Amino acid sequence: MSEEKKEQGAPEETAQPEKQPEARQAEPKKDEKSKKEPKESKKKEKTYTLTREQMEAAELAAKQLAAVTDQFTRLTAEYDNYRKRTTREKETVYQDAKADTILPFLAVYDNLERAMKTEGGEDSPHKKGLELIFNQYKEILKKLGVTEMEALGQPFDPNRHNAVMHIEDESLGENVVADVFQAGFMLGDKVLRFATVRVAN
């Protein structure tokens, strides 16, 4: 029996040491959790204290930042205005130079128009040649943006017409252009040359 007891007791002794390490291993896990929790709470609760000098320095820095931001905004707006102004000036200078260049050539237009009216019959080769030249000249002016004003039969407009004569004509309304002595021209929306006209009534 003693041998049986010994055989039965031996496994009990060996089983106990195996269970004890498991319990010991579980305990450190709880300790690790409890150690981690205070650290996390400490991180959340961090606060900083500033001296009066530091607060004054922070306020001064905030004021300087606001001033610099305002200055930057103003400079940006000024630059944008400058860019737009210079673009308009360039366009104006170009249009003025273009108008000054085209204006003397309008005298050639007048001479060609007069020649067309005085030249011989419709079958005349000279008249046909002049007509071709005159039409080509009109096309060149059109490509440059020059258009002839429609003045005949239109109401008199002092911003476009230059009245040199006045006649009484019952068939026409008051202040209506009766005759055009010299054609007027526009360069885009700008008057290149006023139309010389005779006004009725």
BELGI-V250065 format. One record per pair of residues at least 12 apart in sequence whose C-alpha atoms are under 7 Angstrom apart, sorted by sequence separation. I is the first residue (numbers start at 1). J is the second residue. D is the distance in whole Angstrom. If there is no record, write none. Layout:
# BELGI-V250065
I;J;D, I;J;D
This chain:
# BELGI-V250065
183;195;5, 182;195;6, 183;196;7, 116;130;7, 182;196;5, 116;131;7, 181;196;5, 180;196;6, 181;197;6, 180;197;4, 179;197;6, 180;198;6, 156;175;5, 179;198;5, 155;175;6, 156;176;5, 177;197;6, 178;198;6, 155;176;4, 156;177;6, 177;198;6, 178;199;5, 112;134;6, 154;176;6, 155;177;6, 177;199;5, 178;200;6, 153;176;6, 154;177;6, 176;199;6, 177;200;6, 153;177;5, 175;199;6, 176;200;5, 152;177;5, 153;178;6, 175;200;6, 151;177;7, 152;178;6, 174;200;6, 175;201;6, 152;179;6, 174;201;5, 152;180;6, 172;200;7, 151;180;7, 160;191;7, 169;200;6, 162;194;6, 164;196;7, 166;198;6, 167;199;6, 168;200;5, 169;201;6, 161;194;5, 162;195;6, 163;196;6, 164;197;6, 165;198;5, 166;199;5, 167;200;5, 168;201;5, 149;183;7, 160;194;5, 161;195;5, 162;196;5, 163;197;5, 164;198;6, 165;199;6, 166;200;6, 167;201;6, 148;183;7, 149;184;5, 160;195;7, 161;196;6, 162;197;6, 163;198;6, 166;201;7, 148;184;6, 149;185;5, 161;197;7, 163;199;6, 148;185;4, 149;186;7, 147;185;6, 148;186;6, 146;185;7, 147;186;5, 146;186;6, 147;187;7, 146;187;5, 145;187;6, 146;188;7, 145;188;6, 99;192;7
